């Protein structure tokens, strides 16, 4: 079967699901007794402490999880019945090479998606990820795929800032309803950064922080080598300037393209409404509460209203 996510269309039609981000509020949900589908965003899988087995992991970055790193594969394989939804374009865009042998080591099912080549346009300047356009000539980006399946005009050919955007696209492709979003705050500032040396990865987990720190250090080394090898000094210096800016302003990486992300979520919310899917934001500190197409409701109210979706304890 093709590894294209369009093959997952309506696989869980009208089944409830929860999208799990890494903010502190991720623990404010009864995952163990939830009867629905659980979609975990990227490195959040390191912070759930094996309290539940997620159905899906969705990722799109060059830090974690990376198929080229044995330790990352070991972590992915430690979860039973997990399906990994990985952006090959987001993972293998520069420092990492796509190698089939690494995917043969993955015990779980996996599907690929493109999150950047809208209308099949290549990057400027050209990047490694552009080779996937030729490799999969009939494939569209995840949001274009959703647009085609939902029969809604595609209106957001822009990149956002969070894997949570793709997680919501996935939930809608899967046909889930209702959709709960827990632990996705997207803070513009590191509101807890001063207490943890300007670092903010999410809900507390010493082990998760250690793995992410190691992964970031490895990526930094590879980026430095990659930029100088390809005589690309400008992006390397640009990234250093951005890091200095974030450090002194206390702003988070989510501050970049913040409005783009709001546009994408708003568009996704309208698709949900058109298809009679309800989307609830469960974190009181979430940026998503500012988007009118979503409804905020705390977990206790959700569990009361949708008690049929939870096992009796």
Secondary structure, 3 states (H helix, E strand, C coil): CCCEHHHHCCCCCCCCEEEECCCHHHHCCCCCCECCEEEEEHHHHHCCCCCCCCCEEEECCCCCCCCCCHHHHHHHHCCCCCEEEEEHHHHCCCCCCCCHHHHCCCCCEEEEEECCCHHHCCCCCCCHHHHHHHHCCCCCEHHHHHHHHHCCCCCCCCCCCCHHHHHHHHHHHHCCCCEEEECCCCCCECCCHHHHCCCCCCCCCHHHHHHHHHHHHHHHHHHHHHHHHCCCHHHHHHHHHHHHHHHHHCECHHHCCHHHHHHHHHHHHHHHHHCCCCEEECCCCCHHHHCCCCEECCHHHHHHHCHHHECCC
